Amino acid sequence: MHISFSPIRRDEPLILARSADTIIINDDVVDLSALHDGATLPASAIGNAFISEDVQRIDGIIHLTLLLPHGPDPSTKVAFPADLIDPPDGRLMLPNETTEA
């Protein structure tokens, strides 16, 4: 799984977890296992407001872009977040103000 982020000024929190081809976004379970290689699933068909672009499976890897909410005056780490490439199953650590060093 390859997760990109699109930062947005928003007060709603984002809690993210992964289990194989399933992504859990604030307790909303999004099972992407039926997405075949080379296929695209429109973001509008998924029905989760945090998924900001169409989801694709390229060479067996699911690619998705999520909105990354932040408060006023975000840190550089939040304003320009790194992608999560092949994150492990379980709760995912996201860029946020408390992880800024």
Backbone hydrogen bonds in HBPLUS format (Angstrom, degrees):
<---DONOR---> <-ACCEPTOR-->    atom                        ^
c    i                          cat <-CA-CA->   ^        H-A-AA   ^      H-
h    n   atom  resd res      DA  || num        DHA   H-A  angle D-A-AA Bond
n    s   type  num  typ     dist DA aas  dist angle  dist       angle   num
A0086-ASP N   A0001-MET O   2.67 MM  85  4.88 155.0  1.73 164.2 169.9     1
A0002-HIS N   A0062-ILE O   2.71 MM  60  6.05 156.4  1.77 168.6 174.5     2
A0064-LEU N   A0002-HIS O   3.04 MM  62  6.48 160.5  2.08 164.6 168.5     3
A0003-ILE N   A0084-LEU O   2.81 MM  81  5.01 168.8  1.82 153.0 154.5     4
A0084-LEU N   A0003-ILE O   2.83 MM  81  5.01 161.7  1.86 149.9 154.4     5
A0004-SER N   A0064-LEU O   2.88 MM  60  6.24 166.7  1.89 156.8 161.2     6
A0066-LEU N   A0004-SER O   2.91 MM  62  6.31 161.3  1.94 150.6 150.1     7
A0006-SER N   A0066-LEU O   2.81 MM  60  6.04 147.7  1.91 150.7 153.5     8
A0068-LEU N   A0006-SER O   2.94 MM  62  5.61 158.1  1.99 121.1 122.4     9
A0008-ILE N   A0068-LEU O   3.02 MM  60  5.88 151.2  2.10 138.4 134.8    10
A0070-HIS N   A0008-ILE O   2.94 MM  62  6.18 131.7  2.18 154.3 159.7    11
A0010-ARG N   A0070-HIS O   3.13 MM  60  5.66 151.9  2.21 141.3 150.0    12
A0026-ASN N   A0015-ILE O   2.80 MM  11  4.97 173.9  1.80 158.6 158.9    13
A0092-LEU N   A0016-LEU O   2.83 MM  76  5.57 175.9  1.83 145.3 146.6    14
A0017-ALA N   A0024-ILE O   2.95 MM   7  4.99 145.9  2.07 140.9 148.3    15
A0024-ILE N   A0017-ALA O   2.79 MM   7  4.99 172.9  1.80 143.5 145.5    16
A0018-ARG N   A0090-GLY O   2.97 MM  72  5.29 153.3  2.04 131.8 137.9    17
A0090-GLY N   A0018-ARG O   2.74 MM  72  5.29 164.1  1.77 149.4 150.4    18
A0019-SER N   A0022-THR O   2.89 MM   3  5.10 159.3  1.93 150.6 151.8    19
A0022-THR N   A0019-SER O   2.93 MM   3  5.10 151.0  2.02 120.8 129.7    20
A0032-LEU N   A0021-ASP O   2.93 MM  11  5.41 155.0  1.99 146.7 152.7    21
A0023-ILE N   A0030-VAL O   2.99 MM   7  5.28 163.0  2.02 145.3 146.2    22
A0030-VAL N   A0023-ILE O   2.86 MM   7  5.28 161.7  1.89 155.6 161.6    23
A0025-ILE N   A0028-ASP O   2.95 MM   3  5.06 161.9  1.98 142.3 140.3    24
A0028-ASP N   A0025-ILE O   2.91 MM   3  5.06 160.8  1.95 113.3 119.3    25
A0035-LEU N   A0032-LEU O   3.12 MM   3  5.59 163.0  2.15 115.3 120.6    26
A0039-ALA N   A0036-HIS O   2.97 MM   3  5.40 157.4  2.02 137.5 139.0    27
A0038-GLY N   A0057-ARG O   2.68 MM  19  5.50 159.6  1.72 150.9 156.5    28
A0057-ARG N   A0039-ALA O   3.17 MM  18  5.86 150.5  2.27 158.5 163.5    29
A0041-LEU N   A0055-VAL O   2.70 MM  14  5.08 165.4  1.72 156.8 162.1    30
A0055-VAL N   A0041-LEU O   2.85 MM  14  5.08 160.1  1.89 155.1 152.3    31
A0045-ALA N   A0042-PRO O   2.97 MM   3  5.37 143.4  2.10 108.8 119.2    32
A0046-ILE N   A0043-ALA O   3.08 MM   3  5.40 150.4  2.17 107.8 116.6    33
A0051-ILE N   A0048-ASN O   3.11 MM   3  5.74 155.2  2.17 118.9 125.5    34
A0067-LEU N   A0050-PHE O   2.71 MM  17  5.01 152.4  1.79 141.7 151.5    35
A0052-SER N   A0065-THR O   2.94 MM  13  5.78 149.8  2.03 141.9 150.8    36
A0056-GLN N   A0063-HIS O   3.10 MM   7  5.23 160.7  2.14 146.3 151.6    37
A0063-HIS N   A0056-GLN O   2.67 MM   7  5.23 163.4  1.70 161.6 165.0    38
A0058-ILE N   A0061-ILE O   2.86 MM   3  5.23 155.6  1.92 149.6 144.8    39
A0061-ILE N   A0058-ILE O   2.94 MM   3  5.23 166.6  1.96 117.1 120.0    40
A0078-VAL N   A0075-SER O   3.12 MM   3  5.28 132.3  2.36  99.9 112.0    41
A0079-ALA N   A0075-SER O   2.85 MM   4  6.10 164.1  1.88 156.7 162.0    42
A0080-PHE N   A0076-THR O   2.89 MM   4  5.76 149.4  1.98 148.1 153.7    43
A0099-THR N   A0096-ASN O   3.20 MM   3  5.72 148.7  2.30 112.4 120.6    44
A0100-GLU N   A0097-GLU O   3.44 MM   3  5.44 157.8  2.49  99.7 106.0    45
